[in-house]
Structure formats: C-alpha cells, structure tokens
Amino acid sequence: MATSDSTPEEPATVGPAVGGAWLSRLAALTTAHAARLWVAVIVGLVLDAALTVYGIRLGLTESNPVAADLIARVGVVPALALLKGASLAVAVGGWFLLPERYRGLVPAGLAIPWIGAAAVNVLAVGVVLV
C-alpha cells in the first residue's frame, strides 16, 4: 500500500540500534568531509611511517608489539608497508561495504590514530635529537 509521504524509510535493523542520533550526526559530518579525511589518512600514513623509520634508525623502539615483532622479522620498511597496506585495504573494503551515509567514518577511523601516532613520533624523535 503506497502512502503520500515521500520520505525514505529507515533500513530495518536486526537487534538493538547502535549509536542513535549521536552516531548519525558524526557520520553525516565525516561523510560530508570524506575527501579531506582521505587526504588526512595519506598525510598521517606518510608521517607516521617516515617518523617511525627515522626514530628506529635513531635507536628508538616500536611500542606496538605486533609491529615490533614484524619489524624484527622482516625489517622496518617492509613491515610498515605490509601493516599500512593491510589497514588501507580493510578501510577501502569497509568504504564500499558500508551504507553511503556512514562511509566518512572509515577515513576518520584511520586518520585520527595515524595522525596521533605521528604526533607521538614527533615528540619521541624530538626528545632524542635535543
């Protein structure tokens, strides 16, 4: 039976709703700025990786135990390429699997920790160089 109401229906959910209005607002904000967030992802990736390589060459150690183990096994550059590449692959897959209105959460979920890690690396390298 058709109605005169032209608003799209919300998709049916299985189980309790997660996030509610807060998540919807966050998703709308991040999706509106998704292109900028993807740029931030690339900037964060490059800064984090470059500063990690530089810090290790200065004698610092990787604090992430999974990354540290992989670095010990295959070397810093191959390990970072593998870890960052796998993260990007999962993110791109998530981007295509998520409903369009939530897609901006994907680059935000990578940009925030990678930029945070780069900031920590700047501080660590700065302490060593001072």
C-alpha positions in Angstrom: 0.0 0.0 0.0 1.5 3.3 -1.1 1.5 6.4 1.1 1.7 10.1 0.1 4.7 10.5 2.3 7.8 10.8 0.2 10.4 10.4 2.9 12.6 7.3 2.5 12.2 4.6 5.1 15.0 3.8 7.5 16.5 0.4 6.8 15.3 -2.3 9.1 17.8 -3.3 11.8 18.4 -6.6 13.5 18.8 -6.2 17.2 19.1 -3.0 19.1 20.1 0.2 17.4 23.7 1.2 17.9 24.8 4.8 18.2 21.5 6.6 17.7 21.4 10.3 16.9 25.0 10.9 18.0 26.3 8.4 15.5 24.1 9.7 12.8 25.4 13.3 13.3 29.0 12.1 13.4 28.5 10.0 10.3 26.9 13.0 8.5 29.8 15.2 9.5 32.6 12.8 8.5 30.8 11.8 5.2 30.5 15.5 4.3 34.2 15.9 4.7 35.3 12.4 3.5 37.6 13.7 0.8 39.5 15.9 3.3 39.7 12.9 5.7 41.2 10.7 3.0 43.9 13.3 2.5 44.4 13.3 6.2 44.8 9.5 6.1 47.5 9.7 3.5 49.3 12.5 5.4 49.0 10.6 8.6 50.3 7.4 7.0 53.3 9.0 5.4 54.2 11.0 8.6 53.8 8.0 10.9 55.7 5.7 8.6 58.5 8.2 7.9 58.9 9.2 11.5 58.8 5.5 12.6 61.6 4.6 10.2 63.6 7.7 11.3 63.0 7.0 15.0 64.1 3.4 14.7 67.3 4.5 12.9 68.0 6.9 15.8 67.7 3.9 18.2 64.1 4.2 19.4 61.9 1.1 19.5 58.4 0.5 18.2 55.9 0.4 21.0 53.2 -1.6 19.2 54.1 -5.3 19.9 52.6 -6.6 16.7 54.5 -4.0 14.6 57.7 -4.5 16.7 57.6 -8.3 16.1 57.0 -7.9 12.3 59.8 -5.3 12.1 62.2 -7.7 13.9 61.3 -10.4 11.4 61.2 -8.5 8.0 62.7 -5.1 8.6 61.1 -1.7 9.3 60.2 -0.6 5.8 58.6 -4.0 4.6 56.8 -4.3 8.0 55.3 -0.8 7.8 54.4 -1.3 4.1 52.6 -4.5 5.0 50.8 -3.1 8.1 49.8 0.2 6.4 48.8 -1.5 3.2 46.6 -4.1 5.1 45.0 -1.3 7.0 44.2 0.7 3.8 42.9 -2.5 2.2 40.5 -3.1 5.0 39.4 0.5 5.0 38.7 0.6 1.3 36.7 -2.6 1.7 34.8 -1.1 4.5 34.2 2.1 2.5 32.4 0.0 -0.2 30.6 -2.2 2.2 29.1 0.5 4.5 26.0 2.3 3.6 26.9 5.6 1.9 25.8 7.8 4.8 28.3 6.1 7.2 31.3 6.0 4.8 33.0 9.1 6.2 33.6 7.1 9.4 36.2 5.0 7.6 38.8 7.6 6.8 38.2 9.2 10.2 38.9 5.9 11.8 42.3 5.8 10.1 43.2 9.5 10.1 42.8 10.1 13.8 45.1 7.3 15.1 47.7 7.8 12.4 48.0 11.5 12.9 48.1 10.8 16.7 50.9 8.3 16.2 52.8 10.8 14.0 52.4 13.4 16.8 53.8 10.9 19.3 56.6 10.1 16.9 57.5 13.8 16.5 57.8 14.1 20.3 59.9 10.9 20.6 62.2 11.9 17.8 62.4 15.4 19.2 63.4 14.1 22.7 66.2 12.1 21.1 67.5 15.0 19.0 67.5 17.5 21.8 
